[in-house]
Amino acid sequence: MSHPVPKNQYGQEIKQLGQAESSGDPAGTPRPGTVPAPQSGAAPAPRPGAAPGVGAPGGAPDTNAPYGYDPFGRPYSDKSKIVAGALSIVLGPLGIGRFYTGHNRMAVCQLITLGGLGVWSLFDGILMIASNGKTDAEGRVLRG
């Protein structure tokens, strides 16, 4: 004699502790919401939310991110954080590092104050080189 399987208010079977989850019906059709196993020899499907372009098999280059994306999905800039930091350290009182990244208002402020008498531009250059989240004026992450 088999015991009736308890069901919740939506008519779904309630899982009991220690019970293995079934993979579908006996015909091999996967349950709704599950990902079917890839066919042998088939190209892997792109992951959901993945940006086309760099690294995508057969995808066209992404014009919004020609240098690819960082691990957090933010596009890389065409500007380098090493160049921006070096310009800010060497020519910081003139605001050249910020002009390079496109932050023109901040560059003018550095120019007027002579880079905070050199202190602001020195810290700015060190932080540009050391940190990974600095962006250009378009919000793209500076490349390393």
C-alpha positions as CSV (number, residue, x, y, z in Angstrom):
1,M,0.0,0.0,0.0
2,S,1.5,3.3,-1.0
3,H,1.0,6.5,1.0
4,P,-0.5,9.6,-0.7
5,V,2.1,12.3,-1.5
6,P,1.3,15.5,0.5
7,K,0.7,18.5,-1.7
8,N,0.9,22.2,-0.9
9,Q,-1.9,24.8,-1.5
10,Y,-0.7,25.1,-5.2
11,G,-1.0,21.4,-5.9
12,Q,2.8,20.8,-5.9
13,E,4.3,17.9,-4.1
14,I,6.0,18.7,-0.8
15,K,9.5,17.5,-0.7
16,Q,10.4,15.4,2.3
17,L,13.9,15.7,3.9
18,G,16.3,13.2,2.5
19,Q,14.3,12.7,-0.7
20,A,16.0,12.9,-4.0
21,E,14.6,15.4,-6.5
22,S,13.2,13.9,-9.6
23,S,14.6,15.1,-13.0
24,G,11.3,15.2,-14.8
25,D,8.7,12.7,-16.1
26,P,9.6,9.2,-17.2
27,A,9.8,10.3,-20.9
28,G,12.8,12.4,-20.1
29,T,11.1,15.8,-20.6
30,P,12.7,18.3,-18.2
31,R,10.5,20.1,-15.7
32,P,9.5,23.8,-16.4
33,G,12.2,26.2,-15.1
34,T,15.1,23.7,-15.6
35,V,17.9,24.0,-18.2
36,P,18.1,21.1,-20.6
37,A,21.5,19.4,-20.9
38,P,23.5,20.6,-23.9
39,Q,23.5,18.4,-27.0
40,S,26.8,16.9,-27.9
41,G,28.7,18.9,-30.6
42,A,26.4,21.9,-30.1
43,A,28.0,25.3,-29.4
44,P,27.5,26.4,-25.8
45,A,24.6,28.9,-25.3
46,P,25.6,32.3,-24.0
47,R,24.9,32.8,-20.3
48,P,21.8,34.9,-19.5
49,G,22.6,38.6,-19.3
50,A,26.0,38.2,-21.0
51,A,27.0,41.0,-23.2
52,P,27.7,40.2,-26.8
53,G,31.0,40.9,-28.3
54,V,34.3,40.3,-26.6
55,G,34.5,36.6,-25.8
56,A,31.2,35.7,-27.2
57,P,31.5,32.9,-29.8
58,G,30.4,34.2,-33.2
59,G,29.3,37.5,-31.7
60,A,30.1,40.8,-33.3
61,P,32.3,43.2,-31.4
62,D,30.3,45.4,-28.9
63,T,30.6,49.0,-30.0
64,N,29.8,50.2,-26.5
65,A,32.8,48.3,-25.0
66,P,35.5,47.8,-27.6
67,Y,38.0,46.8,-24.9
68,G,35.6,44.4,-23.1
69,Y,34.1,44.3,-19.7
70,D,35.5,44.1,-16.2
71,P,34.4,41.3,-13.8
72,F,31.5,43.4,-12.6
73,G,30.1,43.9,-16.1
74,R,31.2,47.5,-16.5
75,P,32.8,48.4,-19.9
76,Y,36.5,49.3,-20.0
77,S,37.6,52.7,-21.2
78,D,40.0,53.4,-24.0
79,K,42.1,55.3,-21.4
80,S,44.7,53.7,-19.2
81,K,44.8,54.2,-15.4
82,I,48.6,54.0,-15.5
83,V,48.9,56.9,-18.0
84,A,46.2,58.9,-16.1
85,G,48.0,58.4,-12.8
86,A,51.5,59.2,-14.2
87,L,50.1,62.4,-15.8
88,S,48.4,63.4,-12.6
89,I,51.6,62.9,-10.5
90,V,54.0,64.5,-13.0
91,L,51.8,67.3,-14.5
92,G,49.1,67.3,-11.7
93,P,49.3,71.1,-10.9
94,L,48.2,71.7,-14.5
95,G,45.3,69.2,-14.3
96,I,46.6,67.1,-17.2
97,G,45.7,63.7,-15.7
98,R,42.0,64.8,-15.4
99,F,42.0,66.4,-18.8
100,Y,43.2,63.0,-20.1
101,T,40.3,61.1,-18.5
102,G,37.8,63.8,-19.7
103,H,36.9,65.3,-16.3
104,N,37.3,68.8,-17.5
105,R,35.7,70.7,-14.6
106,M,37.9,68.9,-12.1
107,A,40.9,69.6,-14.3
108,V,40.2,73.3,-14.3
109,C,39.9,73.2,-10.5
110,Q,43.3,71.6,-10.3
111,L,44.7,74.1,-12.7
112,I,43.3,77.1,-10.7
113,T,44.6,75.7,-7.4
114,L,47.8,74.3,-8.9
115,G,46.7,70.8,-8.0
116,G,45.9,71.8,-4.4
117,L,49.6,73.0,-4.2
118,G,50.6,69.6,-5.4
119,V,49.0,67.6,-2.6
120,W,45.7,67.0,-4.4
121,S,47.3,66.0,-7.6
122,L,49.8,63.6,-5.9
123,F,47.0,61.8,-4.0
124,D,44.8,61.8,-7.1
125,G,47.6,60.2,-9.2
126,I,48.4,57.5,-6.6
127,L,44.7,56.7,-6.2
128,M,44.3,56.4,-10.0
129,I,47.1,53.9,-10.2
130,A,46.2,51.9,-7.1
131,S,42.4,51.6,-7.3
132,N,40.4,49.6,-9.7
133,G,37.1,51.6,-9.9
134,K,38.2,54.9,-11.4
135,T,36.3,55.9,-14.5
136,D,36.6,58.2,-17.4
137,A,34.1,61.0,-18.1
138,E,31.7,58.5,-19.8
139,G,31.6,56.3,-16.8
140,R,33.8,53.5,-18.3
141,V,36.4,51.9,-16.0
142,L,40.0,52.9,-16.8
143,R,42.0,50.0,-18.1
144,G,45.0,48.6,-16.1
